């Protein structure tokens, strides 16, 4: 892996478009135009505006980050259309960047995507769900937040907002901090992530044979979708009621919608 790629991941996080609240703040512009730092590949991308906050970047073929800002509504994921072909990175490149960077990244099919911070509502919902599950689950089950990386057989390496693993945690031998056997996954939705979490990301999560429950919680309104694996098919139940309970089939636990939104609504 080129050293300048790793160096930028550590020393120049703002070129990734990643929020650093101590320096940039949640609603400040990038300090310089994206095209001045990332080269021609970035010039066709959206320019920062005062209404944007959390950015995402995709590594380009020159070992630089081409910046695209995503809406500030929540923890975001963006795949920007680039004006030139992108270099494909190996898993070894990805793990090396992750090891040295303060920013978390997703990896899929040779591309590396920087992930940004989360809104207040997103964080409140995540903590509420983590707390409920920690109290309700069998002691043999462990609840993890978004610092645990999950690998899918389909090739996605990502950080779910909440994951539950019961029994022994199965880790990748080449990446001992990456789990492969979650029983349940939770994502908190924003405008920027809604389609991805419902679509392509869910399709990749389905390839994890251990997953029994997938829960999507909207941060902007009371809306919870619960997908349950039934053999080779998935059943969906949705609710927009604070009085509803989400019955987690894989763990025999009911999740309170009202408690999930505590402090948010």
Secondary structure as UniProt FT lines:
FT   HELIX           3..11
FT   HELIX           13..16
FT   TURN            21..24
FT   TURN            26..27
FT   HELIX           34..38
FT   HELIX           40..42
FT   TURN            43..44
FT   TURN            50..51
FT   STRAND          52..59
FT   TURN            61..62
FT   STRAND          65..71
FT   TURN            72..73
FT   HELIX           91..100
FT   STRAND          105..108
FT   TURN            109..110
FT   STRAND          111..114
FT   HELIX           120..136
FT   TURN            139..140
FT   STRAND          141..144
FT   TURN            146..147
FT   STRAND          149..151
FT   TURN            153..154
FT   STRAND          157..158
FT   STRAND          162..166
FT   STRAND          171..172
FT   TURN            173..174
FT   STRAND          175..179
FT   STRAND          184..189
FT   TURN            191..193
FT   HELIX           194..198
FT   HELIX           200..205
FT   TURN            206..207
FT   TURN            209..210
FT   STRAND          213..218
FT   STRAND          224..230
FT   TURN            231..232
FT   STRAND          233..239
FT   TURN            242..243
FT   STRAND          245..248
FT   TURN            249..252
FT   STRAND          253..256
FT   HELIX           257..260
FT   TURN            261..264
//
